[in-house]
């Protein structure tokens, strides 16, 4: 089983669109938080048919609308701040924060611990546990003084058979004209039976 791991989208819908195009062979997706705006859920739900496991990050402010949007997509499961699960015998834990994920990885209780938050790509083996920060789909990091640096947007593919993770750079397509939006973020069609005042 191939699991796509991504994090820190921060409304960067163009990078997310390119990422979703690259995930056609993945069987499941883990998102380590910071989608930011609720419309990102629509883009994920339309762009990936397999199971999508999402934990919340510190910038996911409108949890009501994120949750309401996720109801349109049965493959999306929102887990709050923590996800603990199993994929083909591999025990997995997901949390947004690097300072929380590292001690969880050191516990040895899991085969894979996924996190984000600091926007810095990392694959580290801690004993028998693989700790993975896929980097930021947003394509930027921030220094402690708040200065932004552009970086390549990345994601990770974890293979449950081998227990290995590989880094993938998002291949960005042609530039999008300012003021345009990818069609995949439009609101879902609402039928009259769903709209009741």
NORFENRA-V554609 format. One record per residue. PHI is phi in whole degrees, 0 to 359 (999 if undefined). PSI is psi in whole degrees, 0 to 359 (NA if undefined). Layout:
phi=PHI psi=PSI
phi=PHI psi=PSI
//
This chain:
phi=999 psi=135
phi=252 psi=120
phi=250 psi=123
phi=277 psi=133
phi=239 psi=124
phi=219 psi=164
phi=202 psi=165
phi=51 psi=62
phi=286 psi=318
phi=50 psi=47
phi=65 psi=12
phi=279 psi=77
phi=294 psi=331
phi=289 psi=316
phi=294 psi=322
phi=295 psi=319
phi=300 psi=316
phi=294 psi=323
phi=295 psi=312
phi=299 psi=324
phi=299 psi=326
phi=281 psi=349
phi=262 psi=18
phi=300 psi=331
phi=265 psi=359
phi=281 psi=148
phi=266 psi=333
phi=208 psi=164
phi=227 psi=141
phi=241 psi=128
phi=245 psi=122
phi=272 psi=21
phi=103 psi=175
phi=61 psi=51
phi=295 psi=316
phi=89 psi=273
phi=275 psi=148
phi=300 psi=333
phi=294 psi=340
phi=299 psi=328
phi=300 psi=319
phi=299 psi=316
phi=297 psi=317
phi=295 psi=315
phi=296 psi=325
phi=279 psi=334
phi=266 psi=351
phi=217 psi=122
phi=273 psi=338
phi=283 psi=178
phi=300 psi=136
phi=237 psi=119
phi=253 psi=123
phi=237 psi=131
phi=251 psi=157
phi=272 psi=147
phi=249 psi=183
phi=288 psi=346
phi=254 psi=9
phi=270 psi=79
phi=281 psi=320
phi=266 psi=71
phi=295 psi=332
phi=298 psi=309
phi=286 psi=326
phi=301 psi=314
phi=295 psi=316
phi=298 psi=318
phi=293 psi=323
phi=296 psi=334
phi=296 psi=341
phi=284 psi=347
phi=230 psi=102
phi=297 psi=341
phi=280 psi=348
phi=268 psi=125
phi=241 psi=119
phi=268 psi=131
phi=246 psi=10
phi=75 psi=221
phi=273 psi=346
phi=227 psi=142
phi=228 psi=128
phi=233 psi=125
phi=205 psi=185
phi=223 psi=134
phi=235 psi=112
phi=46 psi=48
phi=84 psi=355
phi=266 psi=123
phi=278 psi=129
phi=233 psi=138
phi=234 psi=141
phi=226 psi=132
phi=212 psi=153
phi=289 psi=326
phi=267 psi=131
phi=296 psi=322
phi=288 psi=344
phi=268 psi=319
phi=294 psi=324
phi=299 psi=312
phi=296 psi=327
phi=296 psi=317
phi=297 psi=319
phi=293 psi=341
phi=293 psi=337
phi=76 psi=6
phi=283 psi=340
phi=236 psi=155
phi=277 psi=328
phi=220 psi=131
phi=236 psi=123
phi=248 psi=143
phi=203 psi=175
phi=213 psi=236
phi=78 psi=307
phi=271 psi=358
phi=66 psi=18
phi=249 psi=118
phi=301 psi=139
phi=199 psi=133
phi=232 psi=115
phi=229 psi=138
phi=265 psi=125
phi=242 psi=97
phi=64 psi=237
phi=266 psi=0
phi=262 psi=136
phi=264 psi=121
phi=259 psi=124
phi=233 psi=123
phi=247 psi=112
phi=286 psi=0
phi=86 psi=194
phi=243 psi=125
phi=300 psi=331
phi=304 psi=325
phi=83 psi=33
phi=206 psi=152
phi=237 psi=164
phi=228 psi=129
phi=288 psi=168
phi=299 psi=336
phi=271 psi=5
phi=89 psi=0
phi=287 psi=128
phi=273 psi=139
phi=232 psi=130
phi=285 psi=138
phi=226 psi=166
phi=291 psi=131
phi=292 psi=134
phi=223 psi=161
phi=217 psi=173
phi=233 psi=145
phi=248 psi=124
phi=255 psi=129
phi=258 psi=115
phi=292 psi=333
phi=292 psi=314
phi=267 psi=340
phi=74 psi=17
phi=252 psi=154
phi=237 psi=142
phi=232 psi=141
phi=277 psi=139
phi=228 psi=132
phi=273 psi=138
phi=289 psi=126
phi=270 psi=107
phi=277 psi=138
phi=278 psi=203
phi=296 psi=151
phi=299 psi=146
phi=264 psi=134
phi=299 psi=141
phi=302 psi=137
phi=92 psi=359
phi=255 psi=157
phi=232 psi=144
phi=296 psi=142
phi=297 psi=341
phi=288 psi=353
phi=258 psi=5
phi=297 psi=156
phi=295 psi=149
phi=293 psi=151
phi=294 psi=133
phi=249 psi=128
phi=272 psi=161
phi=300 psi=330
phi=291 psi=337
phi=272 psi=338
phi=264 psi=107
phi=225 psi=126
phi=261 psi=NA
//
